[in-house]
Amino acid sequence: MPIGAGKYDGICSFVRIETEAVAAIVLVIGGNRGSGFSVQTTNAAIQQELPRMLEVMAQEIRTSLDPEQEGGSGVH
């Protein structure tokens, strides 16, 4: 995870503050500043756990897109 402010850090701050969240992740694909992401958290444990959490999310997305899996949409 990059250290310091990124190009979408201000937007990530807005999301975290407005939602009163412990952590926020903003992922932008093809935005007006290009693609990028920002992560903010005040909890070191979340920061350490983030790679595993993202891997779980990626697997859930893959499963939901697989027409062979129960509940999969098969949309690619």
C-alpha positions as CSV (number, residue, x, y, z in Angstrom):
1,M,0.0,0.0,0.0
2,P,1.5,3.3,-1.0
3,I,2.4,5.7,1.8
4,G,1.3,9.3,1.6
5,A,-1.4,11.1,-0.2
6,G,-2.5,9.8,-3.7
7,K,-4.5,11.5,-6.4
8,Y,-7.8,10.4,-4.9
9,D,-6.9,10.9,-1.3
10,G,-9.2,13.9,-0.9
11,I,-12.2,11.9,-2.2
12,C,-11.2,9.0,0.1
13,S,-11.1,11.4,3.1
14,F,-14.6,12.7,2.2
15,V,-16.0,9.1,2.1
16,R,-14.3,8.1,5.4
17,I,-15.4,11.3,7.2
18,E,-19.0,11.4,5.8
19,T,-19.6,7.7,6.6
20,E,-17.8,7.9,10.0
21,A,-15.9,4.8,8.9
22,V,-12.9,3.3,10.6
23,A,-11.5,2.7,7.1
24,A,-12.3,3.6,3.5
25,I,-11.0,2.5,0.1
26,V,-11.6,4.3,-3.1
27,L,-10.8,2.6,-6.4
28,V,-11.1,4.6,-9.6
29,I,-10.8,3.2,-13.0
30,G,-10.5,5.6,-15.9
31,G,-11.3,8.7,-13.8
32,N,-10.6,12.3,-14.8
33,R,-7.2,12.0,-13.0
34,G,-6.5,8.6,-14.4
35,S,-6.9,5.2,-12.6
36,G,-5.8,4.9,-9.0
37,F,-6.8,4.1,-5.4
38,S,-6.6,5.5,-1.9
39,V,-6.8,3.7,1.4
40,Q,-7.3,5.4,4.7
41,T,-7.6,3.9,8.2
42,T,-6.9,4.8,11.8
43,N,-6.7,1.1,12.7
44,A,-3.3,-0.6,12.2
45,A,-4.9,-4.0,12.4
46,I,-7.1,-3.2,9.3
47,Q,-4.1,-2.0,7.5
48,Q,-2.3,-5.3,8.2
49,E,-5.4,-7.3,7.2
50,L,-6.2,-5.4,4.1
51,P,-4.3,-7.7,1.6
52,R,-6.2,-10.7,2.8
53,M,-9.5,-8.9,2.8
54,L,-8.9,-7.8,-0.9
55,E,-8.0,-11.4,-1.8
56,V,-11.3,-12.6,-0.3
57,M,-13.2,-9.9,-2.2
58,A,-11.5,-10.9,-5.5
59,Q,-12.4,-14.5,-5.0
60,E,-16.0,-13.6,-4.3
61,I,-16.1,-11.6,-7.5
62,R,-14.6,-14.4,-9.5
63,T,-17.2,-16.8,-8.1
64,S,-20.1,-14.5,-8.8
65,L,-19.0,-14.2,-12.4
66,D,-18.5,-18.0,-12.9
67,P,-21.6,-19.5,-14.5
68,E,-20.6,-23.0,-13.2
69,Q,-20.9,-21.8,-9.6
70,E,-24.2,-21.7,-7.7
71,G,-25.3,-18.1,-7.8
72,G,-22.9,-17.1,-10.5
73,S,-24.2,-14.7,-13.1
74,G,-21.9,-15.8,-15.9
75,V,-21.6,-12.1,-16.9
76,H,-18.1,-11.3,-18.2
